[in-house]
Amino acid sequence: TAYFPRSRLLYLAPLTLGIGVVALVVLVRHPLMPVYIDILRKVVGY
């Protein structure tokens, strides 16, 4: 599209993927993550 020419996508795609990975690592390493997982299991029913 006009907003995302090939040259822009070539650096935006890896950048977005990198930001997503960093966000996931920060979330998993959060001190309260075991509590959140426990609550989620109770809600889902596992």
CHARMM-style PDB file with segment names, atoms N, HN, CA, C and O in Angstrom:
ATOM      1  N   THR     1       0.840  -1.194   0.000  1.00  0.00      PROA
ATOM      2  CA  THR     1       0.000   0.000   0.000  1.00  0.00      PROA
ATOM      3  C   THR     1       0.875   1.243   0.000  1.00  0.00      PROA
ATOM      4  O   THR     1       2.101   1.153   0.069  1.00  0.00      PROA
ATOM      5  N   ALA     2       0.245   2.383  -0.076  1.00  0.00      PROA
ATOM      6  HN  ALA     2      -0.750   2.456  -0.132  1.00  0.00      PROA
ATOM      7  CA  ALA     2       0.993   3.642  -0.096  1.00  0.00      PROA
ATOM      8  C   ALA     2       1.670   3.911   1.246  1.00  0.00      PROA
ATOM      9  O   ALA     2       2.736   4.525   1.292  1.00  0.00      PROA
ATOM     10  N   TYR     3       1.058   3.458   2.326  1.00  0.00      PROA
ATOM     11  HN  TYR     3       0.192   2.959   2.288  1.00  0.00      PROA
ATOM     12  CA  TYR     3       1.624   3.701   3.655  1.00  0.00      PROA
ATOM     13  C   TYR     3       2.806   2.779   3.954  1.00  0.00      PROA
ATOM     14  O   TYR     3       3.709   3.146   4.705  1.00  0.00      PROA
ATOM     15  N   PHE     4       2.797   1.601   3.374  1.00  0.00      PROA
ATOM     16  HN  PHE     4       2.063   1.303   2.763  1.00  0.00      PROA
ATOM     17  CA  PHE     4       3.843   0.620   3.647  1.00  0.00      PROA
ATOM     18  C   PHE     4       4.525   0.164   2.366  1.00  0.00      PROA
ATOM     19  O   PHE     4       4.271  -0.945   1.897  1.00  0.00      PROA
ATOM     20  N   PRO     5       5.380   0.993   1.797  1.00  0.00      PROA
ATOM     21  CA  PRO     5       6.159   0.519   0.650  1.00  0.00      PROA
ATOM     22  C   PRO     5       7.150  -0.555   1.106  1.00  0.00      PROA
ATOM     23  O   PRO     5       7.410  -0.711   2.299  1.00  0.00      PROA
ATOM     24  N   ARG     6       7.688  -1.278   0.150  1.00  0.00      PROA
ATOM     25  HN  ARG     6       7.477  -1.151  -0.820  1.00  0.00      PROA
ATOM     26  CA  ARG     6       8.584  -2.401   0.468  1.00  0.00      PROA
ATOM     27  C   ARG     6       9.756  -1.971   1.351  1.00  0.00      PROA
ATOM     28  O   ARG     6      10.140  -2.697   2.268  1.00  0.00      PROA
ATOM     29  N   SER     7      10.320  -0.805   1.081  1.00  0.00      PROA
ATOM     30  HN  SER     7      10.008  -0.215   0.337  1.00  0.00      PROA
ATOM     31  CA  SER     7      11.478  -0.361   1.864  1.00  0.00      PROA
ATOM     32  C   SER     7      11.111  -0.146   3.329  1.00  0.00      PROA
ATOM     33  O   SER     7      11.912  -0.436   4.218  1.00  0.00      PROA
ATOM     34  N   ARG     8       9.916   0.357   3.583  1.00  0.00      PROA
ATOM     35  HN  ARG     8       9.266   0.593   2.861  1.00  0.00      PROA
ATOM     36  CA  ARG     8       9.494   0.580   4.965  1.00  0.00      PROA
ATOM     37  C   ARG     8       9.172  -0.746   5.651  1.00  0.00      PROA
ATOM     38  O   ARG     8       9.475  -0.930   6.830  1.00  0.00      PROA
ATOM     39  N   LEU     9       8.564  -1.657   4.919  1.00  0.00      PROA
ATOM     40  HN  LEU     9       8.318  -1.507   3.962  1.00  0.00      PROA
ATOM     41  CA  LEU     9       8.234  -2.961   5.505  1.00  0.00      PROA
ATOM     42  C   LEU     9       9.480  -3.750   5.874  1.00  0.00      PROA
ATOM     43  O   LEU     9       9.473  -4.511   6.842  1.00  0.00      PROA
ATOM     44  N   LEU    10      10.556  -3.570   5.102  1.00  0.00      PROA
ATOM     45  HN  LEU    10      10.562  -2.952   4.316  1.00  0.00      PROA
ATOM     46  CA  LEU    10      11.776  -4.342   5.342  1.00  0.00      PROA
ATOM     47  C   LEU    10      12.412  -4.016   6.687  1.00  0.00      PROA
ATOM     48  O   LEU    10      13.118  -4.852   7.249  1.00  0.00      PROA
ATOM     49  N   TYR    11      12.177  -2.822   7.213  1.00  0.00      PROA
ATOM     50  HN  TYR    11      11.603  -2.142   6.757  1.00  0.00      PROA
ATOM     51  CA  TYR    11      12.699  -2.554   8.556  1.00  0.00      PROA
ATOM     52  C   TYR    11      11.600  -2.539   9.610  1.00  0.00      PROA
ATOM     53  O   TYR    11      11.892  -2.719  10.793  1.00  0.00      PROA
ATOM     54  N   LEU    12      10.354  -2.332   9.221  1.00  0.00      PROA
ATOM     55  HN  LEU    12      10.118  -2.186   8.260  1.00  0.00      PROA
ATOM     56  CA  LEU    12       9.268  -2.328  10.204  1.00  0.00      PROA
ATOM     57  C   LEU    12       8.916  -3.736  10.686  1.00  0.00      PROA
ATOM     58  O   LEU    12       8.620  -3.929  11.865  1.00  0.00      PROA
ATOM     59  N   ALA    13       8.945  -4.711   9.790  1.00  0.00      PROA
ATOM     60  HN  ALA    13       9.185  -4.554   8.832  1.00  0.00      PROA
ATOM     61  CA  ALA    13       8.568  -6.073  10.173  1.00  0.00      PROA
ATOM     62  C   ALA    13       9.508  -6.646  11.239  1.00  0.00      PROA
ATOM     63  O   ALA    13       9.024  -7.123  12.265  1.00  0.00      PROA
ATOM     64  N   PRO    14      10.837  -6.618  11.037  1.00  0.00      PROA
ATOM     65  CA  PRO    14      11.717  -7.135  12.100  1.00  0.00      PROA
ATOM     66  C   PRO    14      11.653  -6.294  13.371  1.00  0.00      PROA
ATOM     67  O   PRO    14      11.766  -6.829  14.474  1.00  0.00      PROA
ATOM     68  N   LEU    15      11.472  -4.983  13.224  1.00  0.00      PROA
ATOM     69  HN  LEU    15      11.380  -4.549  12.328  1.00  0.00      PROA
ATOM     70  CA  LEU    15      11.383  -4.109  14.392  1.00  0.00      PROA
ATOM     71  C   LEU    15      10.157  -4.461  15.230  1.00  0.00      PROA
ATOM     72  O   LEU    15      10.242  -4.553  16.455  1.00  0.00      PROA
ATOM     73  N   THR    16       9.023  -4.656  14.570  1.00  0.00      PROA
ATOM     74  HN  THR    16       8.954  -4.581  13.575  1.00  0.00      PROA
ATOM     75  CA  THR    16       7.793  -5.022  15.272  1.00  0.00      PROA
ATOM     76  C   THR    16       7.936  -6.390  15.939  1.00  0.00      PROA
ATOM     77  O   THR    16       7.494  -6.583  17.071  1.00  0.00      PROA
ATOM     78  N   LEU    17       8.551  -7.328  15.238  1.00  0.00      PROA
ATOM     79  HN  LEU    17       8.911  -7.171  14.318  1.00  0.00      PROA
ATOM     80  CA  LEU    17       8.771  -8.657  15.809  1.00  0.00      PROA
ATOM     81  C   LEU    17       9.671  -8.575  17.039  1.00  0.00      PROA
ATOM     82  O   LEU    17       9.410  -9.229  18.049  1.00  0.00      PROA
ATOM     83  N   GLY    18      10.721  -7.777  16.953  1.00  0.00      PROA
ATOM     84  HN  GLY    18      10.932  -7.246  16.133  1.00  0.00      PROA
ATOM     85  CA  GLY    18      11.632  -7.606  18.084  1.00  0.00      PROA
ATOM     86  C   GLY    18      10.938  -6.998  19.286  1.00  0.00      PROA
ATOM     87  O   GLY    18      11.138  -7.445  20.415  1.00  0.00      PROA
ATOM     88  N   ILE    19      10.123  -5.979  19.050  1.00  0.00      PROA
ATOM     89  HN  ILE    19       9.960  -5.616  18.132  1.00  0.00      PROA
ATOM     90  CA  ILE    19       9.379  -5.346  20.142  1.00  0.00      PROA
ATOM     91  C   ILE    19       8.425  -6.349  20.782  1.00  0.00      PROA
ATOM     92  O   ILE    19       8.268  -6.371  22.002  1.00  0.00      PROA
ATOM     93  N   GLY    20       7.786  -7.181  19.956  1.00  0.00      PROA
ATOM     94  HN  GLY    20       7.914  -7.163  18.964  1.00  0.00      PROA
ATOM     95  CA  GLY    20       6.881  -8.197  20.481  1.00  0.00      PROA
ATOM     96  C   GLY    20       7.598  -9.217  21.348  1.00  0.00      PROA
ATOM     97  O   GLY    20       7.084  -9.618  22.392  1.00  0.00      PROA
ATOM     98  N   VAL    21       8.780  -9.639  20.923  1.00  0.00      PROA
ATOM     99  HN  VAL    21       9.197  -9.313  20.075  1.00  0.00      PROA
ATOM    100  CA  VAL    21       9.556 -10.614  21.700  1.00  0.00      PROA
ATOM    101  C   VAL    21       9.988 -10.007  23.032  1.00  0.00      PROA
ATOM    102  O   VAL    21       9.894 -10.656  24.074  1.00  0.00      PROA
ATOM    103  N   VAL    22      10.461  -8.757  22.995  1.00  0.00      PROA
ATOM    104  HN  VAL    22      10.537  -8.230  22.149  1.00  0.00      PROA
ATOM    105  CA  VAL    22      10.879  -8.083  24.233  1.00  0.00      PROA
ATOM    106  C   VAL    22       9.695  -7.951  25.189  1.00  0.00      PROA
ATOM    107  O   VAL    22       9.838  -8.183  26.390  1.00  0.00      PROA
ATOM    108  N   ALA    23       8.527  -7.578  24.663  1.00  0.00      PROA
ATOM    109  HN  ALA    23       8.411  -7.389  23.688  1.00  0.00      PROA
ATOM    110  CA  ALA    23       7.341  -7.439  25.513  1.00  0.00      PROA
ATOM    111  C   ALA    23       6.963  -8.782  26.140  1.00  0.00      PROA
ATOM    112  O   ALA    23       6.588  -8.838  27.311  1.00  0.00      PROA
ATOM    113  N   LEU    24       7.061  -9.856  25.366  1.00  0.00      PROA
ATOM    114  HN  LEU    24       7.366  -9.810  24.415  1.00  0.00      PROA
ATOM    115  CA  LEU    24       6.730 -11.183  25.887  1.00  0.00      PROA
ATOM    116  C   LEU    24       7.703 -11.604  26.987  1.00  0.00      PROA
ATOM    117  O   LEU    24       7.287 -12.160  28.004  1.00  0.00      PROA
ATOM    118  N   VAL    25       8.993 -11.343  26.789  1.00  0.00      PROA
ATOM    119  HN  VAL    25       9.331 -10.892  25.964  1.00  0.00      PROA
ATOM    120  CA  VAL    25       9.997 -11.693  27.799  1.00  0.00      PROA
ATOM    121  C   VAL    25       9.760 -10.906  29.081  1.00  0.00      PROA
ATOM    122  O   VAL    25       9.840 -11.461  30.177  1.00  0.00      PROA
ATOM    123  N   VAL    26       9.469  -9.613  28.946  1.00  0.00      PROA
ATOM    124  HN  VAL    26       9.404  -9.162  28.056  1.00  0.00      PROA
ATOM    125  CA  VAL    26       9.195  -8.779  30.128  1.00  0.00      PROA
ATOM    126  C   VAL    26       7.969  -9.312  30.866  1.00  0.00      PROA
ATOM    127  O   VAL    26       7.960  -9.365  32.095  1.00  0.00      PROA
ATOM    128  N   LEU    27       6.936  -9.705  30.123  1.00  0.00      PROA
ATOM    129  HN  LEU    27       6.944  -9.661  29.124  1.00  0.00      PROA
ATOM    130  CA  LEU    27       5.720 -10.226  30.738  1.00  0.00      PROA
ATOM    131  C   LEU    27       5.989 -11.534  31.478  1.00  0.00      PROA
ATOM    132  O   LEU    27       5.522 -11.718  32.602  1.00  0.00      PROA
ATOM    133  N   VAL    28       6.736 -12.438  30.858  1.00  0.00      PROA
ATOM    134  HN  VAL    28       7.116 -12.288  29.945  1.00  0.00      PROA
ATOM    135  CA  VAL    28       7.004 -13.743  31.465  1.00  0.00      PROA
ATOM    136  C   VAL    28       7.888 -13.595  32.703  1.00  0.00      PROA
ATOM    137  O   VAL    28       7.738 -14.354  33.660  1.00  0.00      PROA
ATOM    138  N   ARG    29       8.807 -12.629  32.695  1.00  0.00      PROA
ATOM    139  HN  ARG    29       8.929 -12.013  31.917  1.00  0.00      PROA
ATOM    140  CA  ARG    29       9.724 -12.442  33.825  1.00  0.00      PROA
ATOM    141  C   ARG    29       9.119 -11.602  34.943  1.00  0.00      PROA
ATOM    142  O   ARG    29       9.783 -11.342  35.947  1.00  0.00      PROA
ATOM    143  N   HSD    30       7.873 -11.175  34.785  1.00  0.00      PROA
ATOM    144  HN  HSD    30       7.334 -11.386  33.970  1.00  0.00      PROA
ATOM    145  CA  HSD    30       7.226 -10.344  35.797  1.00  0.00      PROA
ATOM    146  C   HSD    30       7.083 -11.138  37.097  1.00  0.00      PROA
ATOM    147  O   HSD    30       6.732 -12.317  37.057  1.00  0.00      PROA
ATOM    148  N   PRO    31       7.350 -10.512  38.252  1.00  0.00      PROA
ATOM    149  CA  PRO    31       7.309 -11.249  39.530  1.00  0.00      PROA
ATOM    150  C   PRO    31       5.945 -11.864  39.855  1.00  0.00      PROA
ATOM    151  O   PRO    31       5.883 -12.893  40.527  1.00  0.00      PROA
ATOM    152  N   LEU    32       4.868 -11.259  39.395  1.00  0.00      PROA
ATOM    153  HN  LEU    32       4.918 -10.422  38.849  1.00  0.00      PROA
ATOM    154  CA  LEU    32       3.534 -11.776  39.720  1.00  0.00      PROA
ATOM    155  C   LEU    32       2.990 -12.742  38.666  1.00  0.00      PROA
ATOM    156  O   LEU    32       1.833 -13.153  38.748  1.00  0.00      PROA
ATOM    157  N   MET    33       3.803 -13.106  37.688  1.00  0.00      PROA
ATOM    158  HN  MET    33       4.744 -12.772  37.622  1.00  0.00      PROA
ATOM    159  CA  MET    33       3.329 -13.971  36.614  1.00  0.00      PROA
ATOM    160  C   MET    33       2.760 -15.297  37.129  1.00  0.00      PROA
ATOM    161  O   MET    33       1.720 -15.719  36.624  1.00  0.00      PROA
ATOM    162  N   PRO    34       3.375 -15.982  38.102  1.00  0.00      PROA
ATOM    163  CA  PRO    34       2.755 -17.227  38.605  1.00  0.00      PROA
ATOM    164  C   PRO    34       1.357 -16.996  39.170  1.00  0.00      PROA
ATOM    165  O   PRO    34       0.482 -17.850  39.029  1.00  0.00      PROA
ATOM    166  N   VAL    35       1.144 -15.850  39.806  1.00  0.00      PROA
ATOM    167  HN  VAL    35       1.855 -15.157  39.921  1.00  0.00      PROA
ATOM    168  CA  VAL    35      -0.183 -15.528  40.345  1.00  0.00      PROA
ATOM    169  C   VAL    35      -1.175 -15.349  39.203  1.00  0.00      PROA
ATOM    170  O   VAL    35      -2.296 -15.855  39.261  1.00  0.00      PROA
ATOM    171  N   TYR    36      -0.756 -14.626  38.161  1.00  0.00      PROA
ATOM    172  HN  TYR    36       0.155 -14.215  38.114  1.00  0.00      PROA
ATOM    173  CA  TYR    36      -1.634 -14.406  37.008  1.00  0.00      PROA
ATOM    174  C   TYR    36      -1.983 -15.723  36.329  1.00  0.00      PROA
ATOM    175  O   TYR    36      -3.130 -15.938  35.939  1.00  0.00      PROA
ATOM    176  N   ILE    37      -0.997 -16.606  36.186  1.00  0.00      PROA
ATOM    177  HN  ILE    37      -0.064 -16.432  36.503  1.00  0.00      PROA
ATOM    178  CA  ILE    37      -1.244 -17.899  35.541  1.00  0.00      PROA
ATOM    179  C   ILE    37      -2.216 -18.725  36.376  1.00  0.00      PROA
ATOM    180  O   ILE    37      -3.087 -19.402  35.829  1.00  0.00      PROA
ATOM    181  N   ASP    38      -2.069 -18.673  37.692  1.00  0.00      PROA
ATOM    182  HN  ASP    38      -1.362 -18.123  38.136  1.00  0.00      PROA
ATOM    183  CA  ASP    38      -2.975 -19.411  38.578  1.00  0.00      PROA
ATOM    184  C   ASP    38      -4.408 -18.900  38.438  1.00  0.00      PROA
ATOM    185  O   ASP    38      -5.347 -19.690  38.353  1.00  0.00      PROA
ATOM    186  N   ILE    39      -4.571 -17.583  38.413  1.00  0.00      PROA
ATOM    187  HN  ILE    39      -3.808 -16.940  38.482  1.00  0.00      PROA
ATOM    188  CA  ILE    39      -5.906 -16.992  38.241  1.00  0.00      PROA
ATOM    189  C   ILE    39      -6.485 -17.377  36.885  1.00  0.00      PROA
ATOM    190  O   ILE    39      -7.664 -17.718  36.780  1.00  0.00      PROA
ATOM    191  N   LEU    40      -5.654 -17.322  35.851  1.00  0.00      PROA
ATOM    192  HN  LEU    40      -4.697 -17.046  35.936  1.00  0.00      PROA
ATOM    193  CA  LEU    40      -6.118 -17.670  34.504  1.00  0.00      PROA
ATOM    194  C   LEU    40      -6.569 -19.126  34.442  1.00  0.00      PROA
ATOM    195  O   LEU    40      -7.572 -19.438  33.798  1.00  0.00      PROA
ATOM    196  N   ARG    41      -5.837 -20.016  35.105  1.00  0.00      PROA
ATOM    197  HN  ARG    41      -5.023 -19.762  35.627  1.00  0.00      PROA
ATOM    198  CA  ARG    41      -6.232 -21.433  35.117  1.00  0.00      PROA
ATOM    199  C   ARG    41      -7.574 -21.626  35.808  1.00  0.00      PROA
ATOM    200  O   ARG    41      -8.385 -22.442  35.372  1.00  0.00      PROA
ATOM    201  N   LYS    42      -7.813 -20.877  36.889  1.00  0.00      PROA
ATOM    202  HN  LYS    42      -7.154 -20.214  37.243  1.00  0.00      PROA
ATOM    203  CA  LYS    42      -9.096 -20.983  37.587  1.00  0.00      PROA
ATOM    204  C   LYS    42     -10.238 -20.480  36.710  1.00  0.00      PROA
ATOM    205  O   LYS    42     -11.329 -21.050  36.712  1.00  0.00      PROA
ATOM    206  N   VAL    43      -9.980 -19.404  35.960  1.00  0.00      PROA
ATOM    207  HN  VAL    43      -9.094 -18.941  35.959  1.00  0.00      PROA
ATOM    208  CA  VAL    43     -11.018 -18.838  35.094  1.00  0.00      PROA
ATOM    209  C   VAL    43     -11.324 -19.783  33.941  1.00  0.00      PROA
ATOM    210  O   VAL    43     -12.488 -20.020  33.616  1.00  0.00      PROA
ATOM    211  N   VAL    44     -10.268 -20.326  33.321  1.00  0.00      PROA
ATOM    212  HN  VAL    44      -9.323 -20.134  33.586  1.00  0.00      PROA
ATOM    213  CA  VAL    44     -10.457 -21.202  32.163  1.00  0.00      PROA
ATOM    214  C   VAL    44     -10.999 -22.558  32.594  1.00  0.00      PROA
ATOM    215  O   VAL    44     -11.787 -23.167  31.871  1.00  0.00      PROA
ATOM    216  N   GLY    45     -10.587 -23.032  33.756  1.00  0.00      PROA
ATOM    217  HN  GLY    45      -9.947 -22.536  34.344  1.00  0.00      PROA
ATOM    218  CA  GLY    45     -11.115 -24.289  34.257  1.00  0.00      PROA
ATOM    219  C   GLY    45     -10.134 -25.432  34.228  1.00  0.00      PROA
ATOM    220  O   GLY    45     -10.545 -26.582  34.385  1.00  0.00      PROA
ATOM    221  N   TYR    46      -8.847 -25.171  34.034  1.00  0.00      PROA
ATOM    222  HN  TYR    46      -8.513 -24.237  33.907  1.00  0.00      PROA
ATOM    223  CA  TYR    46      -7.840 -26.244  34.016  1.00  0.00      PROA
ATOM    224  C   TYR    46      -7.338 -26.509  35.409  1.00  0.00      PROA
ATOM    225  OT1 TYR    46      -6.486 -27.376  35.604  1.00  0.00      PROA
TER     226      TYR     46
END
